[in-house]
Amino acid sequence: MRKVSEPWLPLAGIHVVDFSMFVPGPFASSILADLGADVIKVEPPRGDPGRSYVPVQFNTENRNKRSIALDLKQREAADVVRGLVEKAQVVIEGFRPGVAKRLGIDYETLRAYNGALVYCSISGYGQTGPWRERPGHDVNYVAAAGGLAFPGQWRKAPARSSLPIADMAGGAFAAVSILAAVHERKGAYLDLSLFEAAFFLCAMRHGLEREVDPRAHLFPVNDAFETADGKRLTLGILEEHFWQNFVKLAPELGDERFASDAGRRAHGDELSRRLEQVMRSKTAAEWQRLLEAQDVPVDLCVTPAEAAAHPQLVERRATDRGHAKFPLWANGRRAGAIRRGTPALGEHSREILVELGFDDGEIADLRRKGAVGG
């Protein structure tokens, strides 16, 4: 077990105001919060809709933040916004183009309060172009970008992942871009498109040639297979020595047609079918014991809860209080920490207003007029 040490929180002292909802923006700001930034989540009076859509992901993406309930449509909210922005280095919003301006939280308005502001707009298709106002969600962006054109397994049709790829990748790209802009120390307006985030991933994986082998990225022996007890194992056989080690356990696959990578790909359908039969001949536990002894990459398909109990993640202190921690060690210190749980709607409204210099009478007035809730 590693010695417990103080967490690595390199963003301590960075103040972030996050107006975004659902997944992409909150995921971006969760990365910043995990690494020490003070993130204030600005929610409408009824809260971020993500609270009820996917509560589990809402809770994980909004830990380490403080929440203020603020009705941006109320004139009195502008003074609160100004106070928040004047002390912030970063602002994130995730509305459709034009909405931020109508709410009075667009870049031009907020830059007048803080000229050094790094302002990141996250939208489906970007702030410009013929699709700028088009509605969409993760599955739309992934499909339009090319992410559902090619299969993920040798003999199966393309399928959607359980992970919102564009939303989470877009959020990660936003966090990287924000940190780059903060490092530059000039202030910046960042326009991040979730569609382009998905397109970037697809193009990096598959290229941009019009004629593409849909199986170019697949290998029949690098796949998931069902075992005798109904569980699923993944084989990670790419290098030749892994194949040779595997055939020692399954000599019925020692066919000359499968003796090289080119042969295994050329006869991939037949090999895939035979592999399915072979893998169903033993239980998952039996295969794991045999394959690990032969140094063949193999892993059981499990849930995140099951993965969390694995000695590897326990040793590396990958979880804390029911949350997965930022996946990095830095100079012997675990990056990030679960410093606070997921805030209730408007839980920190009063605390934040006091920090901004509002007195009791002003806070009561803001509540009475409906500008502030919680």
N, C-alpha and C positions, 0 to 999 in steps of 0.2 A: 504494500500500500504506500502510495506517495505521501510524503510529509505534507500536512496541511499548511498552506501559506496564504498570504494575502492575495486576493484575486488581482489580475491585471486589468486595470480600468483606465486605459489611455485617454478616453474621451471625457473624463471628469472635468467639469468646468465648462463644457459645451452645452448650450441651451437650445433646445429644439421645440418649435411650436408645430404640432401636427394637426391639420384640419381634415386629414383624409379619413376614409371609412373603408369597410370591408377588408380586403386582403393586401393589395400591393403596397399602399402607403404605410399602413400599420406594420407590415413585415419589414419595410425599410427602416422605420424608426425603431423597431424592436432591436434591430442589429445595433443601432447607435445607443439605445438604452442599455442593452446588455453590456456594452463596452464602456459604460460609465456616464453617458450623457444624461442630462436632466431633460426628459421629454414630457411636455405638457400636451395631453390629448384634449383637443377642443371638440366637444360633442354637441350636437343639437339637443334641444330640451328633451326629445324622446330617445336620445342616445344613438350611437352608431348602430345601424341595422344589423351589422355583423354580430351583435350581442345575441340575437335570436336565430340568425341564419345558420351559422356553424359555431355554436358556443365554445366547443373545444378549441378551435383555432383562434377564436377571439381571445380566449383566456391566455393562450400561449403567446400570442403576438402582442399582447398589451400589458404583460407583466413589466415591472420596473418603470411604469409610467404613472403620472398623476393626471386626473381627469377634472376638467372644468366644463360645466354645462352652460353653453352660451348660445343665445338666439341671435345669429348674425343678421337676421332681418330687422331686428330692433335697432333704432338709431343709437340708443345708449350703449350698445355693444361695441361701437367703434372706439370708445375710450379704453375699453379693456383690451381690445385687439392692439391698439397702439402701445399700451404698456407692455404687453407680451412681446411684441416685435422689437421694441427698443432695447430689450435686454437679451434678445436671441441672436444666435449666429446662423440658425437654419430655420426655414419654414418649408413645410411639405403640404401640398394639396393634391386631391385626386378627383376633382370634379370634371365634368365635360367642359370643353373649351367655352369660355364666355361666362360660366357660372360664377367663378371666383370674382370676376369684375363686378357682376351684379350684386354680390354679397359684400363688396368693399374690401376684399382680401387679395386682390390681384397684385402682381409684382410691382407695377408702377405705383400703386397706392402705398404699399408697404415699404418700398425702397425710399420713399420720402421720409419715413420714420427712421430708417436705418440703411444708410448707403452701402454698408459692408455686408448686407444680407445675402446669404446663399439661399435661393428660392427654387424649389424643385416642384414642377408640375408633372404629375403622373396621370396619363390618360390612355384610353384604349388605343387610339390611332395617332396621337400626336396633336399638336396645336395648329398644324397647317395641313394642307392637302385636301383632296376631295372627300376623304372619309373622316375628316376631323370631328364631325358631329354625329357620326354613326354610332348607334348603341352596340354594345357587345360585352361578352364575358370571356373568361379564360378559354373555354372550348372553342369559341369563335376565333380568337386570336391564333390559337395553336393550329386550327384547321386552315385558316387563311394564309398562315406563314409556311405551310408545308409539313407540319408536324404529324399529320395523320395520313400522309401519303404512303408511308413505308411501314412495313410490319416491324414488330419488336421481337417476334419469335419466328423460327424457321418456317413452320407450316401453318401459321395463323395469320388472320387478317389484321390490318392495323387496328389498334385499340387505344382508347383514351387511358391515361394514367390516373390513378387516384389523387395524384398531386396536381395542384393547379400550376402547371409549369410556367406559363407566361406571367401569371400574377407573382409568383415567388421569385422567378428569375428576374423579372422586371424590378421587383422590390430590392433584390440584391444589387442589381446594376445601379439603381438609384442611390443606394447607400454608398457604393464605391465612388460614384460620380460626386456625391455630396462631399465626401471626405477629400477628394481631389480638389474640389473648389475651395473648401476650407483651407487646405494646405496652400493654395495659391494666394489667399489673403486679399482678393480683389473684389469679392462679392460676385455673384453670378446668377443668371436665370437659366435653369436647366429644364429642358423639355423632353421628357422620357415617354416613349410609346411602348405599351405592352405588346402590341402587334410586332413592332420592330425587335423587341427583346426576344420574342419567340422566333422571329425570322433569323436573328443573329445565331441563335442556338442551332436551328435547322441547317442554315448555310454552313456553319462551322462543321457540322457533322456530315452533311451530304453533298456540299458543294452547290454550284449554280449551273452545272451543265444540264441541258434539256433532256438528254438521253441518259438515264441513270439506272443502273442495275438495282432494283428495289431490295435485293439481298446483299448488296455490297458490304454492308456493315454487320451482317449476321454470319454466324457459324453454326452448323448443325450440332456441334458438340459444346457450344457455349450457350446453354439454354436452361429452361426449367422443366423438370420431369416429375411425374407422379410416382410414388413408391407403393409397395405392397400394402402399407397401412393407410393409404390415402393422403399422406403428407406430400409436400412438394420440396424437391431439392434442386438447387442450381449447380450446374457444372460449369467451371470456368476454364475449359480446355481450349487454349489457343496455341501455345508452344508445343512443338513436336514431342518433347520429352514428357509432357503431361499426358499426351495421347498414348505414348508407349507404356507409361505407368498404368493407365486406365485399362488398356487391352490385357494386361497381365491378370486383371480381375474379371475380364469379360472376353476370354479367348475366342468366343463365337463371333466377335467383331474383327478378328484378325484377317479380314478379307483383303485381298490384294487391291481391290478398288478403293479401299479406305486407307491405304498405306502412306498417303501424302495429303497435305492440306488441300492441294488442288483436286485430288481424287475425292476427298471427303466432301468438298463443295460441289463437284460435278455430280456426285451421286448422293447429294444431301437429303433428298426426300426419302430414299430407301434407308439411308443411315439413320435419319431421324426416327423413322418407324421402328427400326430394330432397337435403337436406344430406348425408346418408350417401353418396348417389351422387356429389355434387359433390366431397366430401372424398376419395373414393377415386380421383379423376381425377389426382391428383398425389401425389408422395412427401411425406413429412413435412418434409424439408429444403426442398423447393420451396415448400410452403405457409408455412413459417416465414419464409422470405425475403420472400415476397410480402406476407404479412399484417403482418409487422413494419414493412415499408416503408409500409403503409397505416395504421399506428397502430391495428391491431386486436389486442385482447388474445388471445394464443395461447401455449400452452406444451405441450411434449412430456411425455408420461407416462413418468417414469423411475424407477429404483430410488433409494433413499437413497444408495447408493454412487456412483451416477452424479451425483446432485445435489451431493454433497460436492465434486466436482471443478469445479463451475461457478464461473467467475470472481467472481460476486457473493458466494458464500459464502466463497471464498478471500480476497477483499478484506476481508471483515468478520470473518475469523478465526473461522469458525463451528465448526471442528473442532480437536481436539488429540489426538494419540496414539490415533487410531481412535475417538474419542468425539465426539458432537455436544455443543457447549457451550451453557450457558444462553443463550436467545435475546434478549439485551439488551445495549445499551451504556448506560452511566451516566456523564454528565459526561466523555465522551471516553474512558472506560475500559471494557473488555469485562467484563461481569458474569460472575462465576464463573471457576473454573479447574479443570483436572484436576490436582489436587495429589497424588493417589495412585491406583493402579489398584484393581481389584476384589480384595477380600481373599480369601485362602483360608480355609476353614472354621477358625475358632479361631486364625487367624494372630496375633492380637494379645492372646490370652488372658493370657499372662504379663505383657506390657507394661501392660495395663489393671489387672490385679490389683496390680502393684507401685505404680501410681499411686494405687490405693485404699488402700494401706498394708499389704497382705498381705506377710509375709516369706516366705523360701524354704521354711521348714518348713510354714507354713500353706498355701502353694500346692501343695506336694507332697501334703499331706493331702487337699486338695480334689480333686486328680487321682486319688489312690488310692481315694477314696470314689466317684468317678465323677461328682462334681458339676460339674467343669470338664474340658473336653477341648481338643483342638487342640495 
